Amino acid sequence: MILTRREILAAIKTNELAFTPEIDAYQLQPHAVDLRLGYEFKLPKTWILGPEGRKALNVDPLDANGVNLEQITLSPGQYFELLPKEFIIASTLEEIAINSGKLMAVLYPRSSINRRGLAVDLSGIIDVGYKGKLMIPIINNTDQQIIRVYPGERICQVVFSELATELTSEQAQLHGLTQAKYHQATKLDSKMDSVDEIGLIKQGKLADLKKQFKLDLSNK
């Protein structure tokens, strides 16, 4: 079941859903909540200065752990301009807290943002029990235009759904064989997947991975 305005308001009143800072009247939609753009942005780095000199930064996503991204933080009243084809990661202004074991959410772009030429490529799941800010990948999808965005403008929307079965906090935190990576995120952190999983993937040992971490079909 997707929550409508009435259920969203009821969940906020009972603290099953919480937003910091609190959402305003512009943000509540018939069956979603708009989130505003925050002040933190991360930009890909293309080079580093090492002992040998200026070196091009070759990124292995399984090893990068965020070192290929540089963060900037704007002040109130400042804006951010995206160059043509530029990719960035931004944060939401609000921290969201899903305090109910029966609620989860899905993050979507606002169509008005996409129509400006920005590709906000979202279909992200917000897990039961999640607390923290959300990371928003944004691309200037135009060839020649510089597109300006302002912290505080509504950038994406969250649709809330009720689960068929309520999860405990322990169940909600278990993602595969590891704990949720971005729970209680207050800044744009980048975190790695399991070292065991990554090691087997990089060695091409997918059959070993499947055998070693066979799925337990018992009802948990």
Buried (B, 14 or more C-beta within 10 A) or exposed (E): EEBBEEBBEEBBEEEBBBBBEEBEEEBBBEBBBBBBBBBBBBBEEEEEEEEEEEEEEEEEEEEBEBEBBEBEEBEEEEEBEBEBEBBBBBBBBBBBBBBBBBBBBBBBBBEEBEEBBBBBBBEBEBBBBBBBBBBBBBBBBBEEEEBEBEBBBBBBBBBBBBBEEEBEEEEBBBBEEEEBEBBEBEEBBBEBEBEEBBEBBEEEEEEEBEEEBEEEEEEE
